[in-house]
Amino acid sequence: MTRTLKLKIYRYDPDQDAKPYMQDVTVELQESDKMLLDALQRIKADVDDSLTLRRSCREGVCGSDAMNINGKIGLACTTNLNELTEPIVLRPLPGLPVIRDLIVDMTQFFKQYD
């Protein structure tokens, strides 16, 4: 059984885009796609392979997939799709320079801990 999911995703490629924009995306999920990170990986695989985001441990430990999810900061790997209202609105972390799409420059953040 598949499920259709609708998202609005912040997109920005400084090499191609004059300014950021929101992209409407519809993706067909598989039964195994439970978390937001699963949906994002499904988008990269089946809809738009240019979508850029960070991910690593898939267990909520590393924090690399942190983003603004429907107006709240969260981790894509620990955010259950059943708990989100559609369209799911995804933006990069606020207050940090955007490198591309959902990836921000964490340099200043990490300098605080030197």
Biopython code that builds the backbone (N, CA, C, O; Angstrom):
import numpy as np
from Bio.PDB.StructureBuilder import StructureBuilder

atoms = [
    (1, "MET", "N", (0.842, -1.184, 0.000)),
    (1, "MET", "CA", (0.000, 0.000, 0.000)),
    (1, "MET", "C", (0.888, 1.248, 0.000)),
    (1, "MET", "O", (1.786, 1.374, 0.833)),
    (2, "THR", "N", (0.639, 2.148, -0.917)),
    (2, "THR", "CA", (1.416, 3.384, -0.974)),
    (2, "THR", "C", (0.576, 4.550, -0.483)),
    (2, "THR", "O", (-0.648, 4.470, -0.378)),
    (3, "ARG", "N", (1.267, 5.620, -0.191)),
    (3, "ARG", "CA", (0.632, 6.841, 0.297)),
    (3, "ARG", "C", (1.247, 8.012, -0.455)),
    (3, "ARG", "O", (2.454, 8.036, -0.696)),
    (4, "THR", "N", (0.421, 8.978, -0.823)),
    (4, "THR", "CA", (0.914, 10.186, -1.473)),
    (4, "THR", "C", (1.120, 11.258, -0.418)),
    (4, "THR", "O", (0.258, 11.477, 0.432)),
    (5, "LEU", "N", (2.262, 11.924, -0.476)),
    (5, "LEU", "CA", (2.614, 12.960, 0.489)),
    (5, "LEU", "C", (2.898, 14.254, -0.254)),
    (5, "LEU", "O", (3.561, 14.253, -1.291)),
    (6, "LYS", "N", (2.388, 15.368, 0.289)),
    (6, "LYS", "CA", (2.629, 16.684, -0.308)),
    (6, "LYS", "C", (3.524, 17.503, 0.612)),
    (6, "LYS", "O", (3.308, 17.563, 1.823)),
    (7, "LEU", "N", (4.530, 18.131, 0.016)),
    (7, "LEU", "CA", (5.476, 18.958, 0.758)),
    (7, "LEU", "C", (5.721, 20.264, 0.018)),
    (7, "LEU", "O", (5.522, 20.359, -1.193)),
    (8, "LYS", "N", (6.157, 21.265, 0.768)),
    (8, "LYS", "CA", (6.674, 22.518, 0.221)),
    (8, "LYS", "C", (8.094, 22.626, 0.759)),
    (8, "LYS", "O", (8.302, 22.712, 1.970)),
    (9, "ILE", "N", (9.063, 22.621, -0.139)),
    (9, "ILE", "CA", (10.460, 22.555, 0.279)),
    (9, "ILE", "C", (11.212, 23.793, -0.182)),
    (9, "ILE", "O", (11.136, 24.188, -1.346)),
    (10, "TYR", "N", (11.941, 24.400, 0.752)),
    (10, "TYR", "CA", (12.802, 25.544, 0.460)),
    (10, "TYR", "C", (13.911, 25.081, -0.467)),
    (10, "TYR", "O", (14.612, 24.110, -0.181)),
    (11, "ARG", "N", (14.064, 25.780, -1.575)),
    (11, "ARG", "CA", (15.104, 25.436, -2.540)),
    (11, "ARG", "C", (15.958, 26.667, -2.824)),
    (11, "ARG", "O", (15.445, 27.776, -2.971)),
    (12, "TYR", "N", (17.251, 26.455, -2.897)),
    (12, "TYR", "CA", (18.174, 27.526, -3.254)),
    (12, "TYR", "C", (19.514, 26.929, -3.643)),
    (12, "TYR", "O", (20.167, 26.253, -2.848)),
    (13, "ASP", "N", (19.908, 27.190, -4.870)),
    (13, "ASP", "CA", (21.232, 26.823, -5.361)),
    (13, "ASP", "C", (21.893, 28.125, -5.791)),
    (13, "ASP", "O", (21.527, 28.681, -6.827)),
    (14, "PRO", "N", (22.861, 28.626, -5.019)),
    (14, "PRO", "CA", (23.451, 29.935, -5.325)),
    (14, "PRO", "C", (24.107, 30.000, -6.703)),
    (14, "PRO", "O", (24.299, 31.089, -7.244)),
    (15, "ASP", "N", (24.448, 28.859, -7.269)),
    (15, "ASP", "CA", (25.046, 28.847, -8.607)),
    (15, "ASP", "C", (24.006, 29.007, -9.714)),
    (15, "ASP", "O", (24.355, 29.332, -10.849)),
    (16, "GLN", "N", (22.730, 28.781, -9.390)),
    (16, "GLN", "CA", (21.684, 28.837, -10.410)),
    (16, "GLN", "C", (20.543, 29.797, -10.098)),
    (16, "GLN", "O", (19.928, 30.341, -11.014)),
    (17, "ASP", "N", (20.253, 30.011, -8.821)),
    (17, "ASP", "CA", (19.062, 30.762, -8.434)),
    (17, "ASP", "C", (19.402, 32.172, -7.965)),
    (17, "ASP", "O", (20.328, 32.368, -7.178)),
    (18, "ALA", "N", (18.648, 33.145, -8.452)),
    (18, "ALA", "CA", (18.830, 34.526, -8.008)),
    (18, "ALA", "C", (18.363, 34.695, -6.570)),
    (18, "ALA", "O", (18.913, 35.502, -5.821)),
    (19, "LYS", "N", (17.348, 33.930, -6.189)),
    (19, "LYS", "CA", (16.837, 33.986, -4.819)),
    (19, "LYS", "C", (16.178, 32.653, -4.479)),
    (19, "LYS", "O", (15.835, 31.881, -5.374)),
    (20, "PRO", "N", (16.000, 32.385, -3.191)),
    (20, "PRO", "CA", (15.354, 31.136, -2.771)),
    (20, "PRO", "C", (13.886, 31.102, -3.202)),
    (20, "PRO", "O", (13.273, 32.141, -3.449)),
    (21, "TYR", "N", (13.341, 29.902, -3.288)),
    (21, "TYR", "CA", (11.925, 29.721, -3.618)),
    (21, "TYR", "C", (11.419, 28.454, -2.931)),
    (21, "TYR", "O", (12.205, 27.611, -2.499)),
    (22, "MET", "N", (10.113, 28.336, -2.841)),
    (22, "MET", "CA", (9.492, 27.143, -2.271)),
    (22, "MET", "C", (9.001, 26.262, -3.419)),
    (22, "MET", "O", (8.312, 26.734, -4.324)),
    (23, "GLN", "N", (9.360, 24.984, -3.372)),
    (23, "GLN", "CA", (8.966, 24.037, -4.412)),
    (23, "GLN", "C", (7.885, 23.107, -3.877)),
    (23, "GLN", "O", (8.050, 22.503, -2.817)),
    (24, "ASP", "N", (6.787, 22.991, -4.606)),
    (24, "ASP", "CA", (5.752, 22.020, -4.272)),
    (24, "ASP", "C", (6.200, 20.656, -4.779)),
    (24, "ASP", "O", (6.571, 20.503, -5.943)),
    (25, "VAL", "N", (6.159, 19.672, -3.895)),
    (25, "VAL", "CA", (6.599, 18.320, -4.245)),
    (25, "VAL", "C", (5.529, 17.328, -3.799)),
    (25, "VAL", "O", (4.995, 17.427, -2.694)),
    (26, "THR", "N", (5.230, 16.387, -4.661)),
    (26, "THR", "CA", (4.355, 15.267, -4.322)),
    (26, "THR", "C", (5.156, 13.995, -4.531)),
    (26, "THR", "O", (5.796, 13.814, -5.567)),
    (27, "VAL", "N", (5.115, 13.116, -3.540)),
    (27, "VAL", "CA", (5.894, 11.877, -3.625)),
    (27, "VAL", "C", (5.026, 10.701, -3.190)),
    (27, "VAL", "O", (4.219, 10.808, -2.267)),
    (28, "GLU", "N", (5.212, 9.588, -3.870)),
    (28, "GLU", "CA", (4.550, 8.335, -3.502)),
    (28, "GLU", "C", (5.451, 7.597, -2.518)),
    (28, "GLU", "O", (6.572, 7.214, -2.854)),
    (29, "LEU", "N", (4.955, 7.403, -1.314)),
    (29, "LEU", "CA", (5.724, 6.700, -0.288)),
    (29, "LEU", "C", (5.448, 5.209, -0.346)),
    (29, "LEU", "O", (4.401, 4.771, -0.825)),
    (30, "GLN", "N", (6.384, 4.455, 0.138)),
    (30, "GLN", "CA", (6.203, 3.020, 0.310)),
    (30, "GLN", "C", (5.794, 2.762, 1.761)),
    (30, "GLN", "O", (5.939, 3.639, 2.613)),
    (31, "GLU", "N", (5.298, 1.594, 2.035)),
    (31, "GLU", "CA", (4.847, 1.259, 3.387)),
    (31, "GLU", "C", (5.967, 1.397, 4.415)),
    (31, "GLU", "O", (5.707, 1.704, 5.578)),
    (32, "SER", "N", (7.196, 1.174, 3.998)),
    (32, "SER", "CA", (8.340, 1.248, 4.915)),
    (32, "SER", "C", (8.762, 2.683, 5.240)),
    (32, "SER", "O", (9.570, 2.889, 6.147)),
    (33, "ASP", "N", (8.237, 3.673, 4.526)),
    (33, "ASP", "CA", (8.603, 5.078, 4.753)),
    (33, "ASP", "C", (7.795, 5.633, 5.925)),
    (33, "ASP", "O", (6.633, 6.005, 5.763)),
    (34, "LYS", "N", (8.409, 5.687, 7.093)),
    (34, "LYS", "CA", (7.715, 6.113, 8.312)),
    (34, "LYS", "C", (8.131, 7.502, 8.794)),
    (34, "LYS", "O", (7.322, 8.244, 9.350)),
    (35, "MET", "N", (9.392, 7.841, 8.575)),
    (35, "MET", "CA", (9.941, 9.091, 9.082)),
    (35, "MET", "C", (10.119, 10.100, 7.950)),
    (35, "MET", "O", (10.174, 9.733, 6.776)),
    (36, "LEU", "N", (10.207, 11.367, 8.320)),
    (36, "LEU", "CA", (10.392, 12.422, 7.332)),
    (36, "LEU", "C", (11.647, 12.186, 6.500)),
    (36, "LEU", "O", (11.643, 12.432, 5.294)),
    (37, "LEU", "N", (12.712, 11.716, 7.122)),
    (37, "LEU", "CA", (13.933, 11.446, 6.368)),
    (37, "LEU", "C", (13.687, 10.396, 5.281)),
    (37, "LEU", "O", (14.257, 10.488, 4.193)),
    (38, "ASP", "N", (12.849, 9.409, 5.565)),
    (38, "ASP", "CA", (12.495, 8.415, 4.543)),
    (38, "ASP", "C", (11.845, 9.096, 3.342)),
    (38, "ASP", "O", (12.163, 8.782, 2.195)),
    (39, "ALA", "N", (10.936, 10.025, 3.611)),
    (39, "ALA", "CA", (10.255, 10.744, 2.529)),
    (39, "ALA", "C", (11.240, 11.585, 1.725)),
    (39, "ALA", "O", (11.158, 11.629, 0.497)),
    (40, "LEU", "N", (12.170, 12.252, 2.406)),
    (40, "LEU", "CA", (13.159, 13.068, 1.699)),
    (40, "LEU", "C", (14.072, 12.205, 0.833)),
    (40, "LEU", "O", (14.422, 12.594, -0.281)),
    (41, "GLN", "N", (14.448, 11.058, 1.331)),
    (41, "GLN", "CA", (15.274, 10.160, 0.525)),
    (41, "GLN", "C", (14.477, 9.589, -0.650)),
    (41, "GLN", "O", (15.038, 9.355, -1.721)),
    (42, "ARG", "N", (13.187, 9.368, -0.459)),
    (42, "ARG", "CA", (12.320, 8.911, -1.549)),
    (42, "ARG", "C", (12.224, 10.006, -2.621)),
    (42, "ARG", "O", (12.233, 9.706, -3.815)),
    (43, "ILE", "N", (12.131, 11.277, -2.195)),
    (43, "ILE", "CA", (12.100, 12.387, -3.154)),
    (43, "ILE", "C", (13.388, 12.405, -3.961)),
    (43, "ILE", "O", (13.353, 12.507, -5.187)),
    (44, "LYS", "N", (14.531, 12.306, -3.279)),
    (44, "LYS", "CA", (15.823, 12.296, -3.988)),
    (44, "LYS", "C", (15.907, 11.136, -4.982)),
    (44, "LYS", "O", (16.445, 11.298, -6.077)),
    (45, "ALA", "N", (15.389, 9.994, -4.614)),
    (45, "ALA", "CA", (15.493, 8.806, -5.465)),
    (45, "ALA", "C", (14.484, 8.805, -6.618)),
    (45, "ALA", "O", (14.809, 8.385, -7.729)),
    (46, "ASP", "N", (13.262, 9.276, -6.352)),
    (46, "ASP", "CA", (12.184, 9.097, -7.324)),
    (46, "ASP", "C", (11.675, 10.372, -7.992)),
    (46, "ASP", "O", (11.066, 10.305, -9.060)),
    (47, "VAL", "N", (11.916, 11.538, -7.374)),
    (47, "VAL", "CA", (11.305, 12.770, -7.883)),
    (47, "VAL", "C", (12.338, 13.778, -8.359)),
    (47, "VAL", "O", (12.274, 14.241, -9.498)),
    (48, "ASP", "N", (13.293, 14.124, -7.494)),
    (48, "ASP", "CA", (14.244, 15.192, -7.816)),
    (48, "ASP", "C", (15.571, 14.915, -7.118)),
    (48, "ASP", "O", (15.722, 15.176, -5.925)),
    (49, "ASP", "N", (16.524, 14.388, -7.869)),
    (49, "ASP", "CA", (17.805, 14.032, -7.255)),
    (49, "ASP", "C", (18.684, 15.240, -6.944)),
    (49, "ASP", "O", (19.767, 15.084, -6.380)),
    (50, "SER", "N", (18.232, 16.443, -7.304)),
    (50, "SER", "CA", (19.013, 17.639, -6.980)),
    (50, "SER", "C", (18.734, 18.163, -5.570)),
    (50, "SER", "O", (19.450, 19.043, -5.094)),
    (51, "LEU", "N", (17.709, 17.641, -4.895)),
    (51, "LEU", "CA", (17.414, 18.070, -3.524)),
    (51, "LEU", "C", (18.622, 17.783, -2.640)),
    (51, "LEU", "O", (19.162, 16.677, -2.641)),
    (52, "THR", "N", (19.036, 18.806, -1.881)),
    (52, "THR", "CA", (20.242, 18.687, -1.070)),
    (52, "THR", "C", (19.900, 18.819, 0.408)),
    (52, "THR", "O", (19.238, 19.772, 0.818)),
    (53, "LEU", "N", (20.354, 17.857, 1.203)),
    (53, "LEU", "CA", (20.163, 17.878, 2.649)),
    (53, "LEU", "C", (21.262, 17.054, 3.289)),
    (53, "LEU", "O", (21.930, 16.257, 2.630)),
    (54, "ARG", "N", (21.438, 17.261, 4.596)),
    (54, "ARG", "CA", (22.404, 16.456, 5.348)),
    (54, "ARG", "C", (21.668, 15.340, 6.064)),
    (54, "ARG", "O", (20.525, 15.499, 6.493)),
    (55, "ARG", "N", (22.346, 14.207, 6.185)),
    (55, "ARG", "CA", (21.841, 13.096, 6.989)),
    (55, "ARG", "C", (23.019, 12.197, 7.309)),
    (55, "ARG", "O", (24.000, 12.141, 6.567)),
    (56, "SER", "N", (22.904, 11.492, 8.432)),
    (56, "SER", "CA", (24.022, 10.634, 8.804)),
    (56, "SER", "C", (23.543, 9.409, 9.576)),
    (56, "SER", "O", (23.413, 8.329, 9.000)),
    (57, "CYS", "N", (23.280, 9.565, 10.868)),
    (57, "CYS", "CA", (23.084, 8.391, 11.727)),
    (57, "CYS", "C", (21.696, 7.760, 11.634)),
    (57, "CYS", "O", (21.550, 6.571, 11.919)),
    (58, "ARG", "N", (20.680, 8.515, 11.247)),
    (58, "ARG", "CA", (19.281, 8.051, 11.163)),
    (58, "ARG", "C", (18.694, 7.675, 12.529)),
    (58, "ARG", "O", (17.651, 7.025, 12.593)),
    (59, "GLU", "N", (19.353, 8.076, 13.617)),
    (59, "GLU", "CA", (18.892, 7.688, 14.954)),
    (59, "GLU", "C", (18.678, 8.868, 15.890)),
    (59, "GLU", "O", (18.431, 8.663, 17.078)),
    (60, "GLY", "N", (18.765, 10.096, 15.392)),
    (60, "GLY", "CA", (18.546, 11.259, 16.234)),
    (60, "GLY", "C", (19.714, 11.618, 17.119)),
    (60, "GLY", "O", (19.552, 12.391, 18.063)),
    (61, "VAL", "N", (20.885, 11.081, 16.842)),
    (61, "VAL", "CA", (22.059, 11.319, 17.676)),
    (61, "VAL", "C", (22.914, 12.460, 17.133)),
    (61, "VAL", "O", (23.329, 13.339, 17.889)),
    (62, "CYS", "N", (23.177, 12.453, 15.839)),
    (62, "CYS", "CA", (24.144, 13.399, 15.261)),
    (62, "CYS", "C", (23.566, 14.792, 15.024)),
    (62, "CYS", "O", (24.305, 15.774, 15.083)),
    (63, "GLY", "N", (22.275, 14.900, 14.759)),
    (63, "GLY", "CA", (21.655, 16.200, 14.513)),
    (63, "GLY", "C", (21.898, 16.766, 13.130)),
    (63, "GLY", "O", (21.516, 17.905, 12.857)),
    (64, "SER", "N", (22.521, 16.002, 12.250)),
    (64, "SER", "CA", (22.877, 16.548, 10.936)),
    (64, "SER", "C", (21.668, 16.855, 10.062)),
    (64, "SER", "O", (21.770, 17.677, 9.152)),
    (65, "ASP", "N", (20.525, 16.217, 10.313)),
    (65, "ASP", "CA", (19.342, 16.463, 9.486)),
    (65, "ASP", "C", (18.348, 17.418, 10.154)),
    (65, "ASP", "O", (17.147, 17.358, 9.891)),
    (66, "ALA", "N", (18.858, 18.297, 11.019)),
    (66, "ALA", "CA", (18.011, 19.299, 11.666)),
    (66, "ALA", "C", (17.521, 20.303, 10.631)),
    (66, "ALA", "O", (18.267, 20.732, 9.752)),
    (67, "MET", "N", (16.242, 20.667, 10.758)),
    (67, "MET", "CA", (15.649, 21.643, 9.845)),
    (67, "MET", "C", (14.374, 22.187, 10.471)),
    (67, "MET", "O", (13.925, 21.702, 11.509)),
    (68, "ASN", "N", (13.800, 23.189, 9.835)),
    (68, "ASN", "CA", (12.525, 23.741, 10.258)),
    (68, "ASN", "C", (11.432, 22.912, 9.586)),
    (68, "ASN", "O", (11.325, 22.882, 8.360)),
    (69, "ILE", "N", (10.627, 22.242, 10.403)),
    (69, "ILE", "CA", (9.578, 21.344, 9.921)),
    (69, "ILE", "C", (8.233, 21.904, 10.366)),
    (69, "ILE", "O", (7.912, 21.885, 11.555)),
    (70, "ASN", "N", (7.457, 22.395, 9.427)),
    (70, "ASN", "CA", (6.157, 23.005, 9.742)),
    (70, "ASN", "C", (6.273, 24.058, 10.842)),
    (70, "ASN", "O", (5.422, 24.142, 11.728)),
    (71, "GLY", "N", (7.335, 24.859, 10.774)),
    (71, "GLY", "CA", (7.496, 25.971, 11.706)),
    (71, "GLY", "C", (8.211, 25.643, 13.000)),
    (71, "GLY", "O", (8.392, 26.527, 13.837)),
    (72, "LYS", "N", (8.621, 24.399, 13.189)),
    (72, "LYS", "CA", (9.336, 24.005, 14.405)),
    (72, "LYS", "C", (10.642, 23.321, 14.023)),
    (72, "LYS", "O", (10.722, 22.627, 13.010)),
    (73, "ILE", "N", (11.665, 23.529, 14.850)),
    (73, "ILE", "CA", (12.949, 22.884, 14.601)),
    (73, "ILE", "C", (12.849, 21.418, 15.009)),
    (73, "ILE", "O", (12.361, 21.096, 16.092)),
    (74, "GLY", "N", (13.311, 20.544, 14.139)),
    (74, "GLY", "CA", (13.267, 19.116, 14.435)),
    (74, "GLY", "C", (14.263, 18.353, 13.590)),
    (74, "GLY", "O", (14.933, 18.917, 12.725)),
    (75, "LEU", "N", (14.348, 17.070, 13.853)),
    (75, "LEU", "CA", (15.220, 16.180, 13.090)),
    (75, "LEU", "C", (14.365, 15.357, 12.132)),
    (75, "LEU", "O", (13.367, 14.759, 12.533)),
    (76, "ALA", "N", (14.762, 15.335, 10.880)),
    (76, "ALA", "CA", (14.002, 14.580, 9.883)),
    (76, "ALA", "C", (13.972, 13.092, 10.207)),
    (76, "ALA", "O", (12.987, 12.414, 9.913)),
    (77, "CYS", "N", (15.041, 12.577, 10.810)),
    (77, "CYS", "CA", (15.129, 11.136, 11.069)),
    (77, "CYS", "C", (14.252, 10.676, 12.230)),
    (77, "CYS", "O", (13.942, 9.489, 12.330)),
    (78, "THR", "N", (13.848, 11.589, 13.104)),
    (78, "THR", "CA", (13.018, 11.196, 14.246)),
    (78, "THR", "C", (11.604, 11.763, 14.165)),
    (78, "THR", "O", (10.809, 11.578, 15.087)),
    (79, "THR", "N", (11.286, 12.449, 13.076)),
    (79, "THR", "CA", (9.963, 13.039, 12.904)),
    (79, "THR", "C", (9.070, 12.065, 12.145)),
    (79, "THR", "O", (9.299, 11.776, 10.970)),
    (80, "ASN", "N", (8.049, 11.565, 12.835)),
    (80, "ASN", "CA", (7.123, 10.595, 12.262)),
    (80, "ASN", "C", (6.178, 11.299, 11.289)),
    (80, "ASN", "O", (5.569, 12.312, 11.632)),
    (81, "LEU", "N", (6.061, 10.768, 10.091)),
    (81, "LEU", "CA", (5.204, 11.372, 9.071)),
    (81, "LEU", "C", (3.746, 11.441, 9.508)),
    (81, "LEU", "O", (3.034, 12.364, 9.114)),
    (82, "ASN", "N", (3.289, 10.494, 10.308)),
    (82, "ASN", "CA", (1.895, 10.479, 10.755)),
    (82, "ASN", "C", (1.569, 11.617, 11.714)),
    (82, "ASN", "O", (0.394, 11.890, 11.960)),
    (83, "GLU", "N", (2.575, 12.281, 12.257)),
    (83, "GLU", "CA", (2.358, 13.376, 13.193)),
    (83, "GLU", "C", (2.384, 14.742, 12.513)),
    (83, "GLU", "O", (2.238, 15.764, 13.184)),
    (84, "LEU", "N", (2.568, 14.776, 11.199)),
    (84, "LEU", "CA", (2.695, 16.036, 10.470)),
    (84, "LEU", "C", (1.454, 16.318, 9.636)),
    (84, "LEU", "O", (0.841, 15.407, 9.080)),
    (85, "THR", "N", (1.093, 17.607, 9.559)),
    (85, "THR", "CA", (-0.002, 18.015, 8.693)),
    (85, "THR", "C", (0.555, 18.383, 7.323)),
    (85, "THR", "O", (1.670, 18.891, 7.205)),
    (86, "GLU", "N", (-0.231, 18.122, 6.305)),
    (86, "GLU", "CA", (0.184, 18.420, 4.933)),
    (86, "GLU", "C", (-0.427, 19.733, 4.462)),
    (86, "GLU", "O", (-1.505, 20.115, 4.917)),
    (87, "PRO", "N", (0.245, 20.417, 3.567)),
    (87, "PRO", "CA", (1.560, 20.065, 3.064)),
    (87, "PRO", "C", (2.620, 20.290, 4.141)),
    (87, "PRO", "O", (2.535, 21.241, 4.919)),
    (88, "ILE", "N", (3.596, 19.424, 4.177)),
    (88, "ILE", "CA", (4.711, 19.561, 5.110)),
    (88, "ILE", "C", (5.631, 20.644, 4.555)),
    (88, "ILE", "O", (6.107, 20.547, 3.424)),
    (89, "VAL", "N", (5.875, 21.672, 5.360)),
    (89, "VAL", "CA", (6.707, 22.796, 4.924)),
    (89, "VAL", "C", (8.090, 22.643, 5.548)),
    (89, "VAL", "O", (8.238, 22.608, 6.770)),
    (90, "LEU", "N", (9.098, 22.553, 4.685)),
    (90, "LEU", "CA", (10.477, 22.359, 5.136)),
    (90, "LEU", "C", (11.335, 23.546, 4.749)),
    (90, "LEU", "O", (11.348, 23.980, 3.597)),
    (91, "ARG", "N", (12.057, 24.067, 5.744)),
    (91, "ARG", "CA", (12.982, 25.173, 5.531)),
    (91, "ARG", "C", (14.288, 24.846, 6.251)),
    (91, "ARG", "O", (14.303, 24.020, 7.163)),
    (92, "PRO", "N", (15.382, 25.491, 5.846)),
    (92, "PRO", "CA", (16.646, 25.276, 6.559)),
    (92, "PRO", "C", (16.577, 25.873, 7.966)),
    (92, "PRO", "O", (15.673, 26.650, 8.275)),
    (93, "LEU", "N", (17.535, 25.503, 8.808)),
    (93, "LEU", "CA", (17.606, 26.080, 10.152)),
    (93, "LEU", "C", (17.692, 27.598, 10.049)),
    (93, "LEU", "O", (18.447, 28.114, 9.225)),
    (94, "PRO", "N", (16.937, 28.322, 10.865)),
    (94, "PRO", "CA", (16.976, 29.785, 10.802)),
    (94, "PRO", "C", (18.244, 30.350, 11.437)),
    (94, "PRO", "O", (18.859, 29.722, 12.298)),
    (95, "GLY", "N", (18.619, 31.541, 10.997)),
    (95, "GLY", "CA", (19.736, 32.253, 11.611)),
    (95, "GLY", "C", (21.107, 31.822, 11.143)),
    (95, "GLY", "O", (22.114, 32.310, 11.656)),
    (96, "LEU", "N", (21.172, 30.922, 10.185)),
    (96, "LEU", "CA", (22.450, 30.449, 9.658)),
    (96, "LEU", "C", (22.445, 30.614, 8.140)),
    (96, "LEU", "O", (21.402, 30.462, 7.504)),
    (97, "PRO", "N", (23.606, 30.923, 7.555)),
    (97, "PRO", "CA", (23.656, 31.088, 6.100)),
    (97, "PRO", "C", (23.342, 29.768, 5.381)),
    (97, "PRO", "O", (23.824, 28.701, 5.763)),
    (98, "VAL", "N", (22.533, 29.871, 4.346)),
    (98, "VAL", "CA", (22.178, 28.686, 3.563)),
    (98, "VAL", "C", (23.264, 28.424, 2.521)),
    (98, "VAL", "O", (23.635, 29.308, 1.749)),
    (99, "ILE", "N", (23.762, 27.190, 2.520)),
    (99, "ILE", "CA", (24.729, 26.767, 1.509)),
    (99, "ILE", "C", (23.975, 26.342, 0.253)),
    (99, "ILE", "O", (24.282, 26.787, -0.853)),
    (100, "ARG", "N", (22.990, 25.479, 0.442)),
    (100, "ARG", "CA", (22.137, 25.030, -0.655)),
    (100, "ARG", "C", (20.938, 24.287, -0.074)),
    (100, "ARG", "O", (21.096, 23.466, 0.829)),
    (101, "ASP", "N", (19.760, 24.565, -0.578)),
    (101, "ASP", "CA", (18.516, 23.915, -0.169)),
    (101, "ASP", "C", (18.391, 23.869, 1.356)),
    (101, "ASP", "O", (18.275, 24.919, 1.988)),
    (102, "LEU", "N", (18.411, 22.690, 1.952)),
    (102, "LEU", "CA", (18.210, 22.539, 3.397)),
    (102, "LEU", "C", (19.515, 22.459, 4.182)),
    (102, "LEU", "O", (19.504, 22.139, 5.370)),
    (103, "ILE", "N", (20.639, 22.746, 3.527)),
    (103, "ILE", "CA", (21.947, 22.698, 4.187)),
    (103, "ILE", "C", (22.384, 24.106, 4.569)),
    (103, "ILE", "O", (22.403, 25.013, 3.737)),
    (104, "VAL", "N", (22.735, 24.275, 5.841)),
    (104, "VAL", "CA", (23.223, 25.567, 6.329)),
    (104, "VAL", "C", (24.691, 25.461, 6.720)),
    (104, "VAL", "O", (25.208, 24.375, 6.978)),
    (105, "ASP", "N", (25.343, 26.610, 6.757)),
    (105, "ASP", "CA", (26.748, 26.691, 7.172)),
    (105, "ASP", "C", (26.790, 26.723, 8.694)),
    (105, "ASP", "O", (26.332, 27.686, 9.309)),
    (106, "MET", "N", (27.333, 25.687, 9.297)),
    (106, "MET", "CA", (27.378, 25.554, 10.756)),
    (106, "MET", "C", (28.676, 26.084, 11.365)),
    (106, "MET", "O", (28.910, 25.901, 12.559)),
    (107, "THR", "N", (29.518, 26.735, 10.569)),
    (107, "THR", "CA", (30.828, 27.193, 11.041)),
    (107, "THR", "C", (30.711, 28.051, 12.294)),
    (107, "THR", "O", (31.384, 27.776, 13.287)),
    (108, "GLN", "N", (29.872, 29.082, 12.270)),
    (108, "GLN", "CA", (29.731, 29.979, 13.431)),
    (108, "GLN", "C", (29.203, 29.226, 14.649)),
    (108, "GLN", "O", (29.626, 29.485, 15.775)),
    (109, "PHE", "N", (28.292, 28.308, 14.423)),
    (109, "PHE", "CA", (27.738, 27.512, 15.514)),
    (109, "PHE", "C", (28.841, 26.729, 16.220)),
    (109, "PHE", "O", (28.922, 26.740, 17.449)),
    (110, "PHE", "N", (29.691, 26.049, 15.447)),
    (110, "PHE", "CA", (30.743, 25.230, 16.042)),
    (110, "PHE", "C", (31.861, 26.067, 16.649)),
    (110, "PHE", "O", (32.530, 25.607, 17.574)),
    (111, "LYS", "N", (32.082, 27.284, 16.157)),
    (111, "LYS", "CA", (33.112, 28.162, 16.727)),
    (111, "LYS", "C", (32.804, 28.520, 18.177)),
    (111, "LYS", "O", (33.715, 28.810, 18.952)),
    (112, "GLN", "N", (31.537, 28.499, 18.541)),
    (112, "GLN", "CA", (31.152, 28.801, 19.922)),
    (112, "GLN", "C", (31.732, 27.790, 20.903)),
    (112, "GLN", "O", (31.856, 28.082, 22.092)),
    (113, "TYR", "N", (32.083, 26.620, 20.421)),
    (113, "TYR", "CA", (32.543, 25.543, 21.288)),
    (113, "TYR", "C", (34.051, 25.340, 21.249)),
    (113, "TYR", "O", (34.566, 24.390, 21.839)),
    (114, "ASP", "N", (34.764, 26.229, 20.556)),
    (114, "ASP", "CA", (36.241, 26.158, 20.521)),
    (114, "ASP", "C", (36.834, 26.678, 21.809)),
    (114, "ASP", "O", (38.055, 26.696, 21.964)),
]
sb = StructureBuilder()
sb.init_structure("model")
sb.init_model(0)
sb.init_chain("A")
sb.init_seg("    ")
for serial, (resi, resn, name, xyz) in enumerate(atoms, 1):
    if name == "N":
        sb.init_residue(resn, " ", resi, " ")
    sb.init_atom(name, np.array(xyz, "f"), 0.0, 1.0, " ", f" {name:<3s}", serial, name[0])
structure = sb.get_structure()
